[in-house]
Amino acid sequence: MSNKLKGMIWLRGQVTLANKSILLQVFMPIFLIFLYKFIFSLNGAGKEIGADKLAIMLLTISLPFSLAMSVGTPIIIILAEEREKRNLQSLRLAGVTAGQYILSALIWPAIIGIFYIVITPILVGAKLSNHLFSYSLVLLLSMLVLIFFFLMVGLFCKNQVMAQSLSVPAMLLAAFIPMFSNMSEELFKVLRYSFMGLFSSYMKDWSHFHLWSGEFLALLVWLLLFAGISFYLMRRLQILDD
């Protein structure tokens, strides 16, 4: 790992720690998970559908929101702030490449995302002992696609006002696709090929889930698409900021 990349990773960590708004969004999902558990406990959902099914339901609701809020929104805000302050010019003059810039933008979101992938099942009481490998693989792939999705949105933003306007719709889109998929079979047949389709299919019936499927291939296409657009935007921004 080059010194420039290490410096970029360290800088992004300092920006995250110094920005109270970003820190709030990083840790807010933990509060929301407990809020969801409290609401469902008041309704007596655990007794009606069983503790295991309730845990899966909470996991389906909580994980997309947790990843979108704690991983996605900070990416958009940080990238927009850097562009607004014209930090890209300074980084380019320092010899930072588009690949190093994008890689440095992935490290901290990936760490935060892995934290929620691990802690969310524990908080909701989901039993993953027999599905640990498939759960980890599906969630890591889905997290990677989400990171590139929000990275793409962040690179579109010219300033922080635009970032605030786009971050909420982007977060809601990522969070609500799994919910809409469970509303009806017709919606599921369409949304199963979205960038959250693999996660939706897995949470719908993980006991009969097969990785090698149309949803998996669709996810790879979305990953390549978002990553390609992100690299294109990064290279184009370096030219536009001359």
Secondary structure, DSSP 8 states (H G I E B T S, - for coil): --HHHHHHHHHHHHHHHH-HHHHHHHHHHHHHHHHHHHHHHHTTHHHHH-HHHHHHHHHHHHHHHHHIIIIIHHHHHHHHHHHHTTHHHHHHHTT--HHHHHHHHHHHHHHHHHHHHHHHHHHHT---TTTHHHHHHHHHHHHHHHHHHHHHHHHH-SSHHHHHHHHHHHHHHHHHHHHHHTT-HHHHHHHTTSTTHHHHHHHH-GGG--SSSHHHHHHHHHHHHHHHHHHHHHHHHHHHT-
